[in-house]
Amino acid sequence: MKDEYAEAAAYFKRATKGHQVSVAHEDGLYRHLRFQTPGNGSSYGYDLITWPYNLVIRGGWTFTFSIDATEDMLDLFRRTSFPGQINPGYWQEKVTAGRDQIESFSEELLKKEIEDTVQQWEQGSPVTGLRKAVQEHFFGEWPEYNLGYREEANRALHDFSFTPRDAKPGDYPYTFDDWSEWRLTEFSPGFLWSCHAIRHGIELYAAARKSEAAAS
């Protein structure tokens, strides 16, 4: 698992400790599986619903996955990740409903892109006043922009312009001209949680069926 997913994995593990599976319906590939901690109500509970070539996860967020090549979708998720791990990069390609919830804006990625750009501007030689201007514009004590939102971040980037006092005639001001090409989104907490829920649910379901087979 990539380190960038470690926090989501740790959160999911804490939230679903004690989860058990109950079968609301099962008729071949038509399944309705419920996962929750007994005595804990619906807190952090979720459902997996499958039918040929489709799977829906429902629990705070809802995503539908579909692929014509795999009749049993549990097999798809089982084959494309190791136990306890997820493969969101591949799985997101199979989402047919809920695509607008797959990714979310990341303020941390924005900060990294700004810093990388400032470093490129400086190219080993500090530009007098540049870093202070960037700090005050984006991260000042009384910020004009709420960088937690994509629209506000776009406005802040668009509005920034800095001309050093020692600029020579004909020098252009420093502006973020290529920010529209930056990648400022990452997998949303809801999508990562859902990916972990699917993989975890598959393992709980398999263990329950194995236990039933051993008892019969």
Residue pairs with C-beta under 8 A, 6 or more apart in sequence:
1 9
1 85
1 86
4 186
5 86
5 88
5 187
5 192
8 189
8 192
8 193
8 196
9 86
9 196
11 193
12 192
12 193
12 196
12 197
12 200
15 44
16 35
16 37
16 44
16 197
16 200
17 37
18 37
18 38
18 40
19 35
19 36
19 37
19 44
19 45
19 200
19 204
20 35
20 36
20 37
20 38
20 204
20 208
21 33
21 34
21 35
21 201
21 204
21 205
21 208
22 33
22 34
22 35
22 36
23 31
23 32
23 33
23 34
24 32
24 33
24 34
24 47
25 31
25 32
26 32
26 33
29 50
29 51
29 52
29 71
29 72
30 50
30 51
31 48
31 49
31 50
31 51
32 47
32 48
32 49
33 47
33 48
33 49
33 201
33 205
34 45
34 46
34 47
35 45
35 46
35 47
35 48
35 59
35 197
35 200
35 201
35 204
36 42
36 43
36 44
36 45
36 46
37 43
37 44
37 45
44 59
45 59
46 57
46 58
46 59
46 60
46 194
46 197
46 201
47 56
47 57
47 58
47 59
48 55
48 56
48 57
48 197
48 198
48 201
48 205
49 55
49 56
49 57
49 58
50 56
50 72
50 73
50 74
52 71
52 72
53 66
53 67
53 68
53 70
53 71
53 73
54 64
54 65
54 66
54 73
55 64
55 65
55 66
55 73
55 74
55 76
55 77
55 198
56 62
56 63
56 64
56 65
56 97
57 63
57 65
57 194
57 197
57 198
57 201
59 194
59 197
60 190
60 193
61 98
61 101
61 190
61 191
61 193
61 194
62 97
62 98
63 95
63 97
63 98
63 101
63 102
63 191
63 194
64 95
64 96
64 97
64 98
65 73
65 76
65 91
65 94
65 95
65 96
66 73
66 94
66 96
67 73
67 76
67 94
70 76
74 202
74 205
76 94
77 91
77 198
77 199
77 202
78 202
80 87
80 90
80 91
81 87
81 199
83 199
83 203
84 199
84 200
84 203
85 199
86 192
86 195
86 196
86 198
86 199
87 195
88 187
88 191
88 192
88 195
91 195
91 198
92 102
92 187
92 191
95 102
101 188
101 190
101 191
102 187
102 188
102 191
103 185
103 186
103 187
103 188
103 191
104 185
104 186
104 187
104 188
104 189
105 148
105 149
105 150
105 153
105 184
105 185
106 184
106 185
106 186
107 147
107 148
107 153
109 182
109 183
109 184
109 185
109 186
110 147
110 153
110 182
110 184
113 179
113 182
113 184
114 134
114 138
114 176
117 176
118 130
118 131
118 134
121 127
121 130
121 174
122 130
127 164
127 174
128 164
128 165
128 166
129 162
129 164
129 165
130 162
130 164
130 174
133 162
134 160
134 162
137 156
137 159
137 160
138 145
138 147
138 156
138 160
139 147
144 156
145 152
145 153
145 155
145 156
146 152
147 153
147 156
150 184
153 184
154 179
157 176
157 179
158 176
158 179
160 174
160 175
160 176
161 173
161 174
161 175
162 173
162 174
162 175
163 171
163 173
163 174
164 171
167 173
